[in-house]
Amino acid sequence: MNSAVTTTDELRVACWNIEHNGRPNKPGDPDRRPTARKLLSELRPHILLRQELTGADADGSRALYEEATQIGGLIPFMAPATPESPNATGVMVDPEHFEVASSHDQITGMWHPACNPVVRLKGCRKPICLASVHLSPWDPTQRASEARRLTFLANGGRTALFGGDMNSYPHRVETESVELPDWDAVKNTDPGHYERRTIERGGRRVPDTVPDEVFTGSGIFTELAHHAATVLKQPDAMQATASLWRTDQGHRSRIDRLYCTPDLAPALLRVEVLDEDPVAEASDHALLLATFSLQSMRRILLHSPT
């Protein structure tokens, strides 16, 4: 793992789906939570977008608060789990840099409710609408609906920053360096995955890229890794993110992504995809780390209309 915490004027945003929150799935499985928390504490993100906070609401959300404290005294938020999925989403923010304006759970129409706190960078009037997102793993139609619902994050000129497991693929294939799975092979090894991750267009089955089209096709949001690769000339920003463990669903794909409203994009310094140990010991998903210029972000928020 190459990334290291610096003392420069940077603001770090981490996004990570830790499978089932690192808890043992069956007897004999290791508890991966200490590894994940140690790694995050070393990275010291100022904003952490988490998916699969499975079981973190038990005992008065004890595990949620333990994680936030161990990472660096962050303020945690968590959307509720549902009968369909115990894998809750969460957001944690650094109180040294941010003040909390409000907190919301976007539940209607979402397979996994999206955790949606609104924060202010200290000294700035305009807030940032944050969200941790985990789109439906089962249904492309559901994912498309969820993506359209999430466009509200940018309504009325709001500044937004969100990310998560999109369970779908980037749509600008001409700029992608990661090939898509061999769907004929996947159909043979995991036909259910084939059905859930492809859609019909022009009489043939193609990968589901609709959520990314909704987010970026009309310019509502900027996809941070794409911006880093094409504008900042950082091709490694578009590395694959999952699965780090499974091989029966095709090779790794770029299903975990970060987005922001276009006003924040000029403040982006770099995007890193961390997929080596200890990340791969803790989860089947790579960890995304986006680093912004704190000074540039502050300038943007100070001069933007509220």
N, C-alpha and C positions, 0 to 999 in steps of 0.2 A: 504494500500500500504506500503510494508515493506522497499523498497529501499530508500536510502538517500544519498545525495551528501556527499562525504568525501573530506578531504584535502590530502589524501595519493597519492602516485605515481600511479594514475590510469587514463586510457583513456576510456571514456564511449561512446558507440555507440548505439543509439536508432533507432528503426525502427517501424513506426506506420502508418497504414492506418486509417485515420480519415474520416469517411463516409461523402462524399460530402463536405469535408473541414470544417465540423461542421456547415455549413450554414443551415438555415431553409429550409426544402423541400416543405413545404406548409404552408399556413396561420395558425398561432397558434403554430407552432413548435418553440422550444427554439433555440436561437443562442448558439451553443455549443463551439464556438471558444474561448471565454474567459476562460472557464474551461480547454480546451486543452492546451492553451498557458501558463496558470498559472502552470499547472502540468509540462510541459516541462521546464519552467523556473526554477522550483524547482529541477528538475533532472540535468539540465545544461549539456546536452550531448555535447561532442566535435565533434561528427559526428551524424547528424540526417538524416535518410533516410525516406522520406515522400511519401505516396501514396494518391491519390485523393485530390490534391491541386486544387479542382474545383473552378473556377472563380478567382484564385489568380493572373491571368495575366491581369485582368481588371485594367483600370486606371493606366497604366504604371507599372503593377505588384505591386500595392500598398499593397495588402494583403500579398503578399510574403515577402516584405521587413518589414512590420509591425511584422509579425511572427518571422522572423529572429532576428529583433532588440529586441523584447520582451523576447525571449528565452535567449539572452545573447550576442548580438552583433555578431551573426554568419554571415558568407558570404553565401548567398543563390544562388542556381542554380535551374532552372526548365526547363524540356523538354516541348515542345509545346503540347497543347491539339490537338485533331483531330476532324474531322467531326463525326467520329464514337463514340468518347468518349471525354467529357470535363474534365475527371478526370486525370489531369496531374501528373507526378511524379517529385520529387524534392530532392535535397541534400543540406544540410547546414553544414558548417564546421567552426570550431573555429580558428580564425586567430592568437590566442595566440600560437597554436601548429602547425598550418599548413600553408604552402605557396601553392598557386594555380599554377600548372604547365600548365594546359590546361583544356578546357571544351568541351564536345561533347554531341550531342543528337543522340542516336541510334534509328533511325526511320524505316528504311527499314525492312519489315517483322514483325513489332511489332504492336500489337493492341494498347497498350499504349507505346509510345516512352519512352525509358529508359534514364533517366538523368545520365550522365556519366562524372563527373569531375575527373581530375587526380591531386593529391595533393602530396606534400612532407612534411613529418614530419620534422620540422625545425632541421637543422644540419645533415640531412641524404640525400644522393644523390639519392638513389633508390626511385622512386615514388610509390604511391598506387593508383590503378585504382578503383575508387568508382562507385557504380551504385545503383540507386533506381529502383526497378523492380515491375511491375504489369502485370502478365501474363494474357492472354485472359480469360475472364470469360465464354466464349461461346463455345469454340471449342477445344477439346483435341488435335486434329491434329495441330492446330495453336500453342497451348502451347508447344508441342514437338519441333516444328520448332523454336519458340522463344528461348527455352532453348538451343538448339544447337547453335543458333546464339550467345548467351551470353557466350559460351565457349571461344570466342575470347578475353574476358577480361584477360585470363591467357596466351594468346599466347606469345611465345618468352621469357618465363621465367618471365613474368610480375607478380607482386604482386597485388592481387585484393581482394576487400571486397565489398560485395553487399548483398542486402536483399529486402524483400518486400512480397507482397501478391501473392503466387504462384498458388492459385485457384486449387490446386492439393495436393497430399498426399505423406508422406514419404514412401520410398519403403522398408526399412529394418524393416518389421513388427515384426520380432522376438525380437527387442529391444524396441519397442514402448509400452508405458504404456496407451496411449489413443486409445481406440477402434474406428474403423471406423464406419460410420453411418450404420444403418440397411437399406440397399438399397431397399429391398422389401417394407418397410414402406415408404421410401422417394418416391418411384415410385408412391405410392398412393396419397401422400400429395403434391408432387411437381414433376410431371413427367419431366418437363423441366430441373430441377436441376439434376435429375437422368441421363438424356441424356448427359448433359454437363460435368458431373463429373465422368462418368464411360467410360471404353473402353472395347472392346471385345478381350479376350485372351482365346485360347483353347476352343472356342465355348461357352463361358459364359461371362457375364458382370462382370467386376471387377473395383475397384477404379482406377482412373488415377494416377499412380505414375511415369509416364515417365519423367517429368522434373527433379525430384530428382534423378532418375536413370542416366540421362544425366550428371547432375552436379557432382554426387559423385561415380557413379558406376565404373568409370575408374580412380578415384582418382584425377580428375582435381581440384575439390574443396572439402573442408571440411565443413560439415554442423555443425554450431557452437553449437546448442542445443544438437545434437547427441554426439558431442565431449565432451561437458560438462557433459552429463549424463553418458557416458560409460567410459571416460578416467578420468575426474575429479570427478566422482561419485556424481553428482548432479542431481538426478532423476527428481526434480521439473523443470529442464530446459526444459523438453519435455512436458509441459502442453499444453492443447488445447488453441487455440487463437481465433477462430471464429466459429459460430457467438455468440456474447454475447447477442444478442437480439432475433433472430428468433428461432423458435422451429419446423417449418414445414419442415426443410431440414436435420433433424437428429440432434444428439447431436453435441456439439462443436468438431472441428477437428483442427489439427495442420497444417493449410494451410499457415501461415505466418512464414517465415524462413530466417535465416541469413547464409551466406556462405563466406568463404575466401579461398585463395590458401593455401595449406598445410604449407607453410613456416611461416605463421602468427599464426597458431593454438597453438604452444607452448607458446605464449604470453597470451593466454586466461586465465582469472581468474574465470569468472562465467558468466552464462546466467540466466536472470530472465524474467519471464512472468508476467507482471502486468495486472491484469484483474478485480480488485475490483474498487469501487468508489475511485477517480473521473474518472478513465479510462473508466469504463462502462457508465458513464454519457455522456462522450464526443464522444464515438464511439462504433460500433458493433465489433470492432477488439481489441484484447489485444495489449499492447505495449511491444515490445521486448527490453530488455536492456542487451547488452553484454559489459562486463568490461574486459579490457586488462591491463596488466602490461605495463606502459609507458616505463619503463626502458628496459624490454625485447623486446618490439616492436622496440625501437630505436636500440638495439644491433643487432636484426635481419636485419633491413634495412641498418645498417652501414656495415655489413659484407656480404651482398648479392651482387652479381654482378648486375650492372645496365643494 
